[in-house]
Amino acid sequence: MWCVPNIVLALLCLMYFITYVDRVNISTAASEIQSEFGFSNTQLGLIFSAFAYPYLLFQVFGGWVGDRFGARKTLFWCGMVWALATMLTGFVNGLVSLFIVRVLVGLGEGATFPTATRAMQNWTSKAKRGFAQGITHAFARLGNAITPPLIALLMAAFTWRGAFVLLGAVSLVWVLVWVLYFRNHPKDHPHITQADLDEIQPRLDAGERPRIPWGPLMKRMWPVTLTYFCYGWTLWLYLNWLPLFFKTNYDMDIRKSAIFASGVFFAGVVGDTLGGVLSDYVLKRTGNLRTARIGVTVLGFCGAFLSLLPILYVRDPAIVALCLSGGFFFAELVIGPMWAVPMDIAPRYAGTSAGLMNSGSAFAAIVSPLVAGYVIDVTGNWYLPFLMSMGLLALGAMTAFLMHPEKPFEETAP
């Protein structure tokens, strides 16, 4: 079981877990930070979005760096930046300094997922791509689920400032383990076996530095980017505002709101894993790549839309939490097949194509929290942002049909 490819996948799972803890910890600590500095919800939305500005810029550039220089070095330097920035969050003194350190966290994490996709391209067989993407993102959602109660406990023991310092130190440990263990190409790892190499069958020499055909690649990837933006809008609404939604809308204390938010996020852990497994299962049974990717994606969008519909009419916190959990579960079904699509379309440029796709979610990470904060300040209605998400979910279900994972980019590029 603990062969080298599985250990590499485990390290990537741990990275996804840590990066999401470090990017969403701010939402649980937001009530204390807001109280200390006197921020409005609009200002808080600005802080939430700060992470996403460099995160958006570094999706494509970071994916290119991962393709060109390899996942080992790229993730090492990314990890150093986001870990130190997380630690520095504990020393901020106001809006400007908090905005700057959140920008630095986004700078460090911007290239992580596209580069991880490059690593998976070399270390994962085609038949297991959906599973690999699903399980790594499941660990990201596990990070979401654990973060609210974890931060609440750390804040009680060490204050919110101490919590950020400790989390940054944990990230540094992962960085060191990664750079010592990982190799860009499986054949270069000292403990790899021939059986593992035969199963993986990497297509590329990881030392190759391909030139990116930007124009044709962007033309192929824009429907994927648009579809992922529709998913990302809902994701970032959940990640940034859910703890405050329960705390403010139902007058809960921070620990109880953290428990409610954590329960919703745990549904995403199951959804992430199941989406990848289901996509691979459909591919194995039908041999139809389009059905395996598009079918599961559309199921996720439609299920999330229908799950959120009741919260427009009910106000009981338990029922609302169940609806939000169902919405997050179905939304996360989208992850496994969607992240496999760049690997299906353009395996030679897996990092860059994944970056192009994830720039949709990164742009949503800027717009979604800002719009939600402004709407809440102006109307006082915490349900309107979820109504807007439902519209984006419906759009995503339609744009998914514009994607063509069954047509490899190399065959259609001029």
HELIX and SHEET records of a PDB file:
HELIX    1   1 VAL A    4  PHE A   37  1                                  34    
HELIX    2   2 ASN A   41  ALA A   50  1                                  10    
HELIX    3   3 ALA A   52  PHE A   69  1                                  18    
HELIX    4   4 ALA A   71  LEU A   88  1                                  18    
HELIX    5   5 THR A   89  PHE A   91  5                                   3    
HELIX    6   6 LEU A   95  GLU A  109  1                                  15    
HELIX    7   7 THR A  112  TRP A  123  1                                  12    
HELIX    8   8 LYS A  126  LYS A  128  5                                   3    
HELIX    9   9 ARG A  129  TYR A  181  1                                  53    
HELIX   10  10 PRO A  186  ASP A  188  5                                   3    
HELIX   11  11 GLN A  194  ILE A  200  1                                   7    
HELIX   12  12 TRP A  214  ASN A  249  1                                  36    
HELIX   13  13 ILE A  254  THR A  286  1                                  33    
HELIX   14  14 LEU A  289  ARG A  290  1                                   2    
HELIX   15  15 THR A  291  GLY A  295  3                                   5    
HELIX   16  16 VAL A  296  LEU A  308  1                                  13    
HELIX   17  17 LEU A  309  LEU A  312  5                                   4    
HELIX   18  18 PRO A  317  LEU A  333  1                                  17    
HELIX   19  19 ILE A  335  ILE A  345  1                                  11    
HELIX   20  20 PRO A  347  TYR A  349  5                                   3    
HELIX   21  21 ALA A  350  THR A  379  1                                  30    
HELIX   22  22 LEU A  384  THR A  399  1                                  16    
HELIX   23  23 ALA A  400  LEU A  402  5                                   3    
HELIX   24  24 PHE A  409  THR A  412  1                                   4    
END                                                                             
